[in-house]
Amino acid sequence: MDAVLRDLRYAVRMLLRTPGVTAAAVLALALGIGATTSIFSVMHAVLLRSLGWGEESRLVAVRGNFEAQNLIGCCSARSCWCCSSPARKWRI
């Protein structure tokens, strides 16, 4: 414990001896913490919050082997990625 106090006193003495280096270190820390906080805030707002679908617990992802069922290419480019008849069967 005595060694830690000695090291802290020495660190404070060195920081007070060179105020320019101290100011640069404090500025670098402040910019780093501020940038990290702002990036996390943007990521949280964009990626981590709810997507606003409403009733997110009911959303599902449907995957399957559509080639085996001859479903690929049965829809036009402007419609969905699967045929409407199987999609009706999948509805909850």
C-alpha positions in Angstrom: 0.0 0.0 0.0 2.9 2.3 0.8 4.4 1.7 -2.7 1.1 2.7 -4.3 0.9 6.0 -2.5 4.5 6.7 -3.4 3.7 6.0 -7.0 0.6 8.2 -7.0 2.5 11.1 -5.4 5.3 10.7 -8.0 2.7 10.7 -10.8 1.0 13.8 -9.5 4.3 15.6 -9.2 5.3 14.7 -12.8 1.9 15.8 -14.1 2.2 19.2 -12.3 5.8 19.6 -13.7 4.6 19.3 -17.3 1.2 21.0 -17.7 1.3 20.8 -21.5 1.6 17.0 -21.5 -1.1 16.8 -18.8 -3.5 18.9 -20.9 -2.8 16.8 -24.0 -3.4 13.6 -22.1 -6.7 14.9 -20.6 -7.8 16.2 -24.0 -7.1 12.9 -25.7 -9.0 11.0 -23.0 -12.0 13.4 -23.2 -12.1 13.1 -27.0 -11.9 9.3 -26.9 -14.6 8.9 -24.3 -16.8 11.4 -26.1 -16.4 9.7 -29.5 -17.1 6.3 -28.0 -20.2 7.6 -26.3 -21.6 9.3 -29.4 -20.9 6.3 -31.7 -22.6 4.0 -29.2 -25.6 6.3 -29.0 -26.0 6.3 -32.8 -25.6 2.6 -33.0 -28.1 2.1 -30.2 -30.6 4.4 -31.9 -30.2 2.8 -35.3 -29.5 -0.9 -34.7 -30.5 -1.9 -31.1 -33.9 -0.3 -30.6 -37.1 -1.9 -31.7 -37.8 -1.7 -35.4 -41.3 -0.5 -34.9 -43.2 -3.4 -36.4 -45.5 -3.7 -33.5 -46.0 -7.1 -31.9 -42.3 -8.0 -32.5 -42.9 -11.3 -30.7 -45.0 -12.5 -33.5 -42.5 -11.9 -36.3 -41.0 -15.1 -37.8 -38.5 -16.0 -40.4 -39.5 -18.7 -42.9 -36.7 -20.8 -44.4 -36.9 -24.0 -46.3 -35.7 -26.0 -49.3 -37.7 -24.3 -52.0 -35.9 -26.1 -54.9 -37.2 -29.4 -53.7 -40.7 -28.0 -53.7 -40.3 -26.4 -57.1 -41.1 -23.0 -55.6 -38.1 -21.0 -57.1 -39.0 -18.8 -60.0 -42.7 -19.1 -59.5 -43.2 -15.5 -58.6 -42.7 -12.4 -60.7 -39.9 -10.0 -59.8 -42.4 -7.4 -58.4 -44.0 -9.9 -56.0 -42.7 -12.0 -53.1 -39.9 -14.6 -53.0 -42.3 -17.5 -52.7 -45.6 -18.5 -54.2 -48.8 -17.3 -52.7 -50.3 -20.7 -52.1 -47.5 -22.0 -49.8 -47.4 -18.7 -48.1 -51.1 -19.0 -47.2 -50.4 -22.4 -45.6 -47.6 -20.8 -43.5 -49.8 -18.1 -42.0 -50.4 -18.3 -38.3 
